[in-house]
Amino acid sequence: MITAENVKELAIRFWAIVGSGSDGHEAAGMFLTGGLLLPDGAWVSIAEHQAMHRPLCDESHEWLSLSVTPLCEDPQRVLARGTVRWGATVTRTGHRLMADVGELWVIERDLDDGLRWTHYWSDSLTLLEGSCPLSEAWGDGAA
């Protein structure tokens, strides 16, 4: 069965791609749907998600909580629910974004024994005290 450690490893691989500044094509096989949901429920493609992160550098992720609940055995699927403490520096200003991000994911094991998201939703984002505003990175249309 898919474990919490498996979920964390998948997330770390994806977050490394996000922080690389690439167009995200390396992450295509990690998603059944080709995209993910933002906290406001908007769906974005992997390429759009990558573009959102380009104004940022020095991103960090720390799991504060994670629970993994099996959904089915064939294919193996789990519901992963947790909170990640996320930080990133706005390259243009040098100021730091800091937030707790709620994650609600459905992950399945594919035919090649790899893991992929069938549903990836960062369902909440709570800025921490001392964080710069989201608009500093993305303008008034902040994610």
C-alpha positions in Angstrom: 0.0 0.0 0.0 1.0 3.6 -0.5 2.6 5.0 2.7 3.0 8.5 4.1 6.7 8.1 3.3 5.8 7.4 -0.4 3.6 10.5 -0.5 6.4 12.7 1.0 8.9 11.3 -1.6 6.5 12.1 -4.5 6.0 15.6 -3.1 9.7 16.2 -2.7 10.3 15.2 -6.3 7.6 17.5 -7.6 8.7 20.4 -5.4 12.2 20.1 -6.8 10.8 20.4 -10.3 8.7 23.4 -9.2 11.8 25.1 -7.8 13.9 24.4 -10.9 12.4 27.1 -13.0 11.7 24.7 -15.8 8.5 24.6 -17.8 7.4 21.5 -15.8 7.4 18.9 -18.5 9.4 16.6 -16.2 6.3 16.5 -13.9 3.8 15.5 -16.6 3.8 11.8 -15.7 3.2 12.7 -12.0 -0.3 13.9 -12.8 -3.2 12.0 -14.3 -5.0 15.2 -15.1 -2.1 17.4 -16.2 -2.7 20.1 -13.6 -3.8 21.0 -10.1 -6.2 23.1 -8.1 -5.2 26.3 -6.3 -6.7 27.4 -2.9 -9.5 29.3 -4.7 -10.5 26.2 -6.7 -9.0 27.4 -10.0 -7.5 24.7 -12.1 -4.1 25.4 -13.6 -1.9 23.4 -15.9 1.6 22.3 -14.7 3.1 24.9 -17.1 0.9 27.6 -15.5 1.9 26.4 -12.0 5.5 26.6 -13.0 5.1 30.1 -14.3 3.5 31.1 -11.0 6.7 30.0 -9.2 9.2 31.7 -11.5 9.2 35.0 -9.5 10.3 33.0 -6.5 13.5 31.3 -5.3 14.8 29.5 -2.2 11.5 27.6 -1.7 11.2 25.4 1.3 8.6 22.8 2.4 8.1 21.2 5.8 5.4 18.8 6.6 3.5 19.8 9.8 1.0 17.0 9.5 0.1 14.2 7.1 -2.5 11.5 7.2 -2.8 8.8 4.5 -6.1 6.9 4.2 -6.4 3.9 1.8 -9.2 4.3 -0.8 -8.9 1.2 -2.8 -6.5 -1.7 -3.5 -6.7 -2.2 -7.3 -5.4 0.2 -8.4 -3.8 1.3 -5.1 -5.2 4.7 -4.2 -4.9 6.8 -1.1 -6.3 10.1 0.2 -3.5 12.2 1.6 -4.4 15.2 3.8 -1.9 17.4 5.5 -0.4 20.8 6.1 2.9 22.0 4.7 4.8 25.0 6.0 6.0 26.7 2.7 8.4 29.5 2.3 9.8 31.3 -0.8 11.8 34.4 -1.4 10.4 36.9 -3.9 13.4 37.3 -6.3 12.6 40.9 -7.2 12.4 42.2 -3.7 14.3 39.7 -1.5 11.3 39.5 0.8 10.0 36.2 2.1 6.6 34.6 1.7 5.7 32.2 4.5 2.5 30.2 4.7 0.9 27.1 6.0 -0.7 25.3 3.0 -3.4 22.7 3.3 -3.0 19.8 0.9 -5.7 17.4 -0.2 -4.5 14.8 -2.6 -5.6 11.5 -4.2 -2.6 9.5 -5.2 -2.5 6.2 -7.1 0.1 3.6 -8.1 0.3 3.4 -11.9 0.9 0.2 -14.0 4.7 0.9 -13.9 4.6 0.9 -10.0 5.1 4.7 -9.9 3.0 7.1 -8.1 0.9 9.9 -9.6 -1.7 12.4 -8.5 -5.3 11.9 -9.7 -6.3 14.9 -7.6 -3.9 17.6 -6.3 -5.5 20.5 -4.4 -3.7 23.0 -2.2 -7.0 23.8 -0.6 -5.9 26.5 1.8 -3.1 29.0 2.2 -2.6 30.9 5.5 0.1 33.6 5.5 2.3 33.5 8.6 3.2 36.5 10.7 6.1 38.3 9.1 5.3 37.1 5.6 5.3 39.6 2.7 1.9 39.7 0.9 1.2 37.4 -2.0 0.7 40.5 -4.2 4.5 41.2 -3.9 5.1 38.1 -6.0 2.1 38.1 -8.3 0.4 41.5 -8.2 -3.2 42.1 -7.2 -4.4 38.9 -8.9 -2.5 36.8 -6.4 -3.1 33.1 -6.3 
